[in-house]
């Protein structure tokens, strides 16, 4: 796991692509591709958002597994409102998502926002614009300020992300 930063002199203010702000001043925290990347990225981002130190590899994995379990529980708790948007049989889906090597996606991000009671924003690199754009936002009912930020790569991988120059917020959940 490593950190690499992209710091460009281009201001992120005033630059747009497809009507969305382009972020050019950010740091990407590489997350291992072990099937936990979404959960690791969100857990890592939660620590950063709350001002806690970045978790080491072991703690990041532990927090990811705890978050995954809570996300699966949240699916069950909200089954009446979530059954319709999961692929296949609901119970099979929830059972599968509890396994540490199973990838997560949009449904898991939505449930994670509820578990954490905080917004999560997903970014993607826009090659033409030369920076990152927002592609999805979850948990806006918990506010829009200082969301947990993750970077989605087109090949199904997530990394933790910091958009530089932002303040830390208070975490509502101790994982």
Residue, then its C-alpha position, 0 to 999 in steps of 0.5 A: x500500500x502506498x500513497x502517491x500524489x498528483x499536485x498540479x498547478x492548474x486550479x480546480x476552480x472554474x475548470x469543468x468537464x461534462x458540467x462537473x468540476x474537475x479536481x486536479x489537486x488530489x492524493x490517491x492512497x493505493x489500496x490492495x486489490x484483494x476483494x476488499x478494495x471498496x471497503x478498505x477505501x471507505x474505511x481509510x477515507x473515514x479515518x482521514x475524514x475524521x482527522x485520525x491517522x491513516x490506518x496501517x495495512x493490518x488495521x485497514x484490513x480489519x476496519x474493512x472487514x468490520x465495515x463489510x459485516x455492517x454493510x451486509x447487516x444493513x442490507x438485511x435491516x433495509x431488505x424491504x427497500x433494497x431487495x429490488x436492486x440487488x442482482x439475483x436472490x437477496x439472501x444469496x447476495x447478502x451471504x455472498x457479500x459477507x465473504x472477504x474476497x467478494x467485490x463491492x459496488x454501488x449497492x455496498x457504497x449506498x449501505x456504507x453511507x447509511x452504516x457510517x451516517x456520512x456522505x460518500x463521493x465516488x470520483x473517476x479520472x477524466x482523461x480528456x479533462x486532466x483530472x477527477x470528476x464526481x461520478x456518484x454521491x451516496x448518503x447526501x441525507x447525512x450532509x454534503x460537507x466533507x464526504x468520504x472520497x474514493x476513486x473508482x477505476x474502470x477495471x473495478x478497483x477502488x482507491x482511497x482519495x484526498x482532495x487537497x485543501x479540505x477540512x476534516x469532519x467528525x466521524x459518526x461511527x467508530x469502526 
